[in-house]
Amino acid sequence: MSEEKLYAVKNDEGRYWDFLNEDGFHDFDSVDTHTTYEKQQAEAVADDCGEHVVTLIEEPKKVVLTKEQAEIVEKAHDSGYPATEIFSGTDSGAGEERLLIKAYVNGYTVAKEKRYMVELDGLVTTDGAKQYLTKKDGKWFACRRMPGMHQDFTDEELNKAPEWAQQLDRKEVTDDDE
């Protein structure tokens, strides 16, 4: 988070001082310059007008968590003892605990799980299209890349695939591949 702060002066009616025009308090939408970097300037305006300084800070960035870590943080939010929930839910040590506490306080997003496609080297259709590992209705087979076919797999899915399929090289799917 940046150490720089911005200051605004707000009155009890929810109107803001215009630092550009210095002509009084206005609705937020009609103020040209809402803030100043100068704390003393904001305090002087507030003192002169009998109003108060509002310090604006950057919203902290959300932490990126795994699905499992997010579940721990959710349990902590539902618990009367969040720190205990976080401590008992982790086994990776203080680093993970700090990460989860930061997520508890600042919010979080869940990382997209990596997905992989498996090209079947040397296997092509009669018109020369590459073949990829595909799964449908519990069956594993070869198929060209086709929308709607299950051809992008998580590690967990590939670990449940037949042994021969687990031995094949996998390539991480990017947004360009989808």
Backbone hydrogen bonds, N-H to C=O, Kabsch-Sander energy under -0.5 kcal/mol:
donor,donor_aa,acceptor,acceptor_aa,energy
6,L,56,L,-1.6
7,Y,36,T,-2.6
8,A,54,V,-2.6
10,K,8,A,-0.5
10,K,52,H,-2.3
11,N,15,R,-2.6
14,G,11,N,-2.0
16,Y,26,H,-2.8
17,W,9,V,-2.3
18,D,24,G,-1.5
19,F,17,W,-0.8
19,F,33,T,-2.6
22,E,18,D,-2.2
26,H,16,Y,-2.6
30,S,27,D,-1.5
31,V,28,F,-1.2
36,T,7,Y,-1.9
39,K,37,Y,-0.9
42,A,38,E,-1.9
43,E,39,K,-2.7
44,A,40,Q,-2.4
45,V,41,Q,-2.2
46,A,42,A,-2.4
47,D,43,E,-2.7
48,D,44,A,-2.5
49,C,45,V,-2.1
50,G,46,A,-1.4
51,E,46,A,-2.0
52,H,10,K,-1.7
54,V,8,A,-3.5
55,T,53,V,-0.5
56,L,6,L,-3.2
56,L,54,V,-0.6
57,I,55,T,-0.5
63,V,107,G,-2.1
65,L,63,V,-0.6
65,L,109,T,-2.9
70,A,66,T,-2.3
71,E,67,K,-1.7
72,I,68,E,-1.5
73,V,69,Q,-2.1
74,E,70,A,-2.4
75,K,71,E,-2.2
76,A,72,I,-2.1
77,H,73,V,-2.1
78,D,74,E,-1.6
79,S,75,K,-0.7
79,S,76,A,-0.7
85,E,81,Y,-2.0
86,I,82,P,-2.5
87,F,83,A,-2.8
88,S,84,T,-2.8
89,G,85,E,-1.3
90,T,86,I,-0.7
90,T,87,F,-0.7
97,E,93,G,-1.8
98,R,94,A,-2.8
99,L,95,G,-1.9
100,L,96,E,-2.6
101,I,97,E,-2.5
102,K,98,R,-2.6
103,A,99,L,-2.2
104,Y,100,L,-2.4
105,V,101,I,-2.2
106,N,102,K,-3.3
107,G,103,A,-1.9
109,T,63,V,-2.6
111,A,65,L,-3.2
111,A,109,T,-0.5
116,Y,153,F,-3.2
117,M,171,K,-2.5
119,E,117,M,-0.6
120,L,131,Q,-2.9
121,D,119,E,-1.2
123,L,120,L,-2.1
124,V,122,G,-0.6
125,T,129,A,-2.3
128,G,125,T,-2.0
131,Q,123,L,-1.4
132,Y,143,C,-2.8
133,L,118,V,-2.7
134,T,141,F,-2.5
135,K,150,H,-2.0
136,K,139,K,-2.3
139,K,136,K,-2.2
141,F,134,T,-2.6
143,C,132,Y,-1.6
149,M,146,M,-1.8
150,H,135,K,-0.6
151,Q,149,M,-1.3
153,F,116,Y,-3.5
153,F,151,Q,-0.5
158,L,154,T,-2.4
159,N,155,D,-2.3
160,K,156,E,-0.7
160,K,157,E,-0.9
161,A,158,L,-0.9
165,A,162,P,-0.8
166,Q,162,P,-1.7
167,Q,163,E,-1.0
168,L,165,A,-1.0
171,K,117,M,-2.6
173,V,115,R,-3.1
177,D,174,T,-1.0
178,E,174,T,-0.9
